[in-house]
Amino acid sequence: MKSIDPGLVAHLEGGATTLCQCWRIDRRDGVVLGFTDHDAPLEFDGVTYEPRSGADGSAMEATADLAVNNASLEGLISSDRVTAEDLAAGLFDGASVTVSRVNWQQPDQRTEMGRGTLGEIRREGSKFIAELRGASEALSRPVGRVYQRQCDAVVGDRRCGVNLTAPNLQGAGTVSQLLDVQRFLASGLEGFAADWFAHGVLIWQSGANSGTRSHIKADARGANGASISLWLPTGATIDVGDTFIVTAGCDRTHRTCADKFSNLINFRGFHLMPGNDFAMSYPIRSDVNDGGRRS
């Protein structure tokens, strides 16, 4: 049974209340942020909950079964600690959220309403809307392997075993020309074949995006150098002269695993699984139906 602070109980039983909602966000990079729907800052447990974000949370609903309990957190990007660039860079993805009901006259009188993680975050003009997922959301995630032709490992992880720091699998480049928000030309990658870094990861080393990662969609070669296309725009603007490190990508096929990485022994797919034609086949009179194994 949930225990509520006796002082808060007395406050609730007193009729008129001075309550507000507070949200504590613990990002995966260690940054802790606090927001409240009250009109003045509050401080408790070493965290300052600021009102300038214009945060507004939807009603929270909890059930006794295993259904996923979701709510939302909505606010204006007016806080210096919540920037459009950080949201686009994914720094808030998967952050843990603690929601509390607080007596703003006496912040020590409070109770925790629930915990969850931030799911999908989208922007609508100057406003952000973040999905707040309950703890039971983790039960909806697939567990175990999938019987499929493609590899289900991530290139370079423990199950894959490829060393992406090897000189032939990692390169360093510099942005030489911007094409649009997701495409640019780069120097320094002349020694690598076209599409060598497609599906790979680009880590920015300098510029406004320093320290963030981008995923590569395509990697072409031309007279002006390498043409890099990203799957999504970066959080901040890319500038000429920005430097980066890029690692070779994998399309998860057994042929790429063997030819590009010489790592077929660690391939985590089932490339020899029968196709649809075999699965839908049936005995016909002209076949040799001797009861033996089908080849």
N, C-alpha and C positions, 0 to 999 in steps of 0.2 A: 504494500500500500504506500502511496506517495505521501511524504511528509512535507508539510507546509510550515513555514516560519510562523510561530505563534503571533508575532507582532503583525504580520500580514493578515492572518486570520481575523484578529481584532479589528484591523482596518477595514476589511471586507464586510464585517458584521456591523460596522458603524454607520452604514447608509451611504453617505457621500464619499466617493473615493477619488484618489489622485493617482491613477494608474497610467502606465505607458508600456509600450512594447520595445524591447531592445533585441538587437541582432548582433551576435559576436561571430566574426568570420575569421577562421584560421586557415590561411592559405598554405599550400603544400611547400612553399619556399620559406616558411617560418614567419611571414608577416601576419600580424594580428590587427584586425580592424573592428571598430564598434560603431553601430548606428542605432538611432532611436527615432520614433515618431513624435517624441516630446519636442517642445520648442526651445529647449536649452540643453547644454551639454550635461551629461551625467558621468560619474566615475565610480567604478567599483571593480574589485579583483584586479586592480592595476591597469584597467583598460578604460579609456575615455570614449564614451558613446556620443558621437556628434550628431546634431540635428540637421546639418546643412545639406545632407544627401537627399532630403525629401523622401526618405524611404517609406514605403507603405506595403505591408504584408497582407496577403489574402487570408481568409479564415483557415485555420488548421483543423484537419479532420483526422481522427485516429480510429482504427477499428481493431477488434479483437482477433480477426482472422489474419490471413497472410496477404491480404490485398495491399497494393502499393499505395502509401499515403503521400500525396504530393500537395504542395502549396506553392506560392510564388512570392517573390520579393521584387518590388518595383520601386524605382526612384529616378531622380534626375542626376545626370553626371555633373554634379556641381561640387562634389568634394574633391579636394586636391589629392586624396588618397585613392579615388576611383576614377581612372582616366579611360578614355576610349581606347587608347593604345594598349593599356594593360588588359582590357577586356578582349581586344582582338588578338593579343598575343597568347591568350589562354591562361593567364596567371591566376584567374579565379576558378578555372575549371576544376571540379573535384574538391573544392575547399569545403571544410566542415563548418557547419552553422549551428549555433546554439541560440535558441529563442527563449527569452525570459519575459515575464510580466513583473514590472517593477513599480513600487511606490516612489514616484519621483521626488516627493518631499523627504523621504527616508529610504535611500537606495538599498540599505541593508535589509529592508523588507521586500523580498522578491522570491519568486519561485520559477523554476525552469519549466517551460511549457513543452519543449521538445528539442530533438536534435536531428540533424540530417546532413546532406551534402548538396552542393550546388550542381545542378545538371546543366541543361541547355541555357545559354545566356545569349540574348539577342538585343540589338539596339533598334530603337525607333526614334530617329532624330536625336534629341538630347536626352532621351530617356532610355534606361536599361530595364529589362525584365529578365529575372533569373528564376529558373525552376528550382524549387527546394524539394529535394527528394527525401523521403523518410527512410529509416533504417531497413525496412522490409524490402526496399527496392533492390538491395543486393541479392535477394532470393530469386529475382527474375533473371539474373544473368546466367548465360549458358556456362555449364561446368563440364569439363572433360573435352575430349577431342571430337572432331567432326570427320566422318568418312568422306573424303573429297580428294580430287586429283592434286590440287595445289597444296603447298606446304603451309602449315598453320603456325610456324615459328616466325619470329621477327629476326631479320638478318642481323647477325652480330650478338644475339642474346645467348644465354647459356645453352639452350637446346640446339641452336644453330652451330655455335662454336667458331664462326668465322671471325678473324681478327681484323676489324675494320680500320685499325691504325697502320696496317701494312702500307708501304709506299704506293703499291699499285692499286689500292682501294681507297685512298684518301688524297684529296688535293686541296690546294689553297688558291683562292682567286680574289680578284678585285673588280668591283663594278666599274665598267668603262663607259657605259651608255644606258640610259633608261629608255625602254620601249613603251611600257605602260605600268600600271600599279602592280602587275604580276609578272612582268617580263623585263629582262635586262640582258645586256651583253657584258661579258666578263673576260678578263685576261688571266693568264696563269694556268689554264687548263688545256693548253695546246697538246700536251702529251697523252691525253686520254681520248678514246674513241667516242663517237656520237652516241648518245643515250646511255653512256657508262654510268651516269649519276641519276638517270630517270628512276623514280620511286625511292630515291635516297633522301638523306637528311642534310640540310644546310644549316650550319651554326654561325650566326653573325658574330664577328670578332670586334668590329668597330662600328661607329655610327649610332643613329638613334635606336636601332634594333639590337644593339650589342647584348649578347647573352641569351637571346631568344632563338628559337628553332623554326625553320620553315621546311615544308615537304615539297620535293621537286616533282613536277608533273612531266616535263620533257626537257631534254638536254641535246640541243642541236649544235652543229659546227658550221662555220662559214668563214668568209674572208676577214670578217671583223672580230673573230674570236668565237667563244662559246655563247650560245643563246640559251639562257636558263628561263624556264617557265615554272612558276609556283602554283600549287593547287589553290591557295588562298592568298589574299593580300596580306602583307605584313602589318603589324600593329602601328608602326610609325613609318614615315616616309623613307624610302631608299634613296640614297644620294650617291653620285659618282665619287668613287674613292673608297666606299665602304668595303671592308675586307671580310672574308668568310672562309670557313673550312667546310668541305663537302665530302660526304662518304658515298661509296658506290651503292646503288640501289638494286633491289631484287624484285622480279615480277612473280616470284614464288613457284615457278615451274621447274620441273626436274631437269630440263635441258639447261636452263640458266644456272642452276645449282651445280651441274656437272661442268659446263664449259667455262663459266665465268669465275666460279669460286672453287672448283675442284673439290666439292664438298658433298657429293652425292651420298656418301655413307651416312651423313647426318640429315638427309632429306626427310622432312616430317609430313610428307603427303603420301598418297596412294596412287601413283601414276600408272600402275598396272591394273587398276580396277576396270572391270568390263564396262563397255559403253552401253548406250541405250539400245542399239541394235541387238546386242547379245542378250540384254535383259528382257527384251520383248520377243525374242526368237522362240520358236516352237518346232517340234519334230515334223518333218514332211516326208512323204512317201519315197522321194528320190534320194534321201539321205541314207547313209549307212547307219542304221539303228540297231547296233549290236549290244547296247547297254554299257558301253565303255565310256571313258572320260571324254568330255568334249574339249577340243583344242581351240 
